[in-house]
Amino acid sequence: MNLTYQLSMHLAAHMRQWPQSDREQVRREIARRLNSGDAWLWPEPMQMEMFA
């Protein structure tokens, strides 16, 4: 799992829906949930070159 990708996708989706939220506080909460396994994961793009 790519934590940077997951965090950026969760944060972008949250901020689109709730733009008035404190971005840094939301980022910390999402990171905590990702680290604890308490968050659903975005499908990550695959690097098809790896399978060639």
Buried (B, 14 or more C-beta within 10 A) or exposed (E): EEEEEBBBBBBEEBBEEEEEBEEEEBBEBBBEBBEEEEBEEBEEEEEEEEEE
